[in-house]
Amino acid sequence: MLDTIKAFLTAEMIADIISAAIGIVVFFLLYFVIKKIIKKVLTKKSKPQLISTIVRIIRYVIYILVAIYVLGVFNINISTLLGAAGIVGVAVSFASQTSLSNIISGFFIVSEHALKIGDFITVEGLSGTVDAIQLLSVKIKTSDNQMARIPNEKILNANLQNTSFYPTRRITITVPISRNTDLDYALDVARTVPLKCPLVLSEPEPTFHYDGFSDTGINLMIGVWLNNSDLMAVKNQLYPAIKKTFEETDIEIVYPRLETMTKK
């Protein structure tokens, strides 16, 4: 065993190993310098996800250059390796079509600024907070703390809903009231509800209107504007305020009734 090692570790081989090690160190030092420069130059002008994508691409380029350099140091013919890998390359090319499509889609997503890390998005019924925007996919954290991975191509081709894109949003609550209610009076009472909710925005103004008949009554719609970060807090203020205000003013909120059948 010792003789085999001595035969392998010739002076020329040791020199090649040292040369390869130095080259790897130099390449990665170059990578860290470039990464630092990019972050310094682009931080004020670009989104964090764009900077992250550029840095990731540079890292992959460095990996390729390191591999080519090391193979060259040990006099390994790259063209021979590529020829030997030709059959495998054909098979891989088919499998990589989807990956390439996702990479291209990722560039479009980043360039459109349609989403960023921290946004709450919905894609084809799947909702969550964006954790990472990567070359092949976007990773989100769902409301029940699960990680979900959405391919970039699907995001680009699907209807993306970004709840966090604008700083404010509107929610509309349906309140079914009795058909015997004085409708003008009910509207006047409804207009007092947002005033009792400190987190509801006064501008844009809340909206109030009727939207058809339900099985049990008439649908009164109350729409209010709020800051995105206050969504749950506003709901916890608004629903109790509606219930209490309507009870105090003798406006009946009607609820669907479940009829039970008994066998005779």
CORJODA-V434528 format. One line per field, one symbol per residue. phi: phi as a letter, one per 20 degrees, with the letter a starting at -180 (. if undefined). burial: + if it has 9 or more other ideal C-beta (glycine too) atoms within 8 Angstrom, else -. Layout:
# CORJODA-V434528
phi->???
burial->???
This chain:
# CORJODA-V434528
phi->.fffffffeffffffffffffffffffffffffffffffffegedcfgffffffffffffffgffffffffffeleffffffffegfffffffffefffffffffffffffflfbbfofeccclnecrefebddfdbddcdffemdecddggffffeeeeddfefdfcbdccdedfdffefffffffffgfefgfedgeffecfffdbaecnedfdadeedddcdbfgfdgfffffefffffffffffdleeeedgdeedddfe
burial->------------++-+--++--++--++-++--++--++--+------+++++++++++--+--++-++++++----+--++------+--------++-+++-++++++----+++-+++++--+++++--++++++++++-----+-+++++++---+-+++---++++-+-++++--+---+++-++++++--+-+++----+-+-----+--++++++++++-+-++--++-+++-+++-++----++++----------
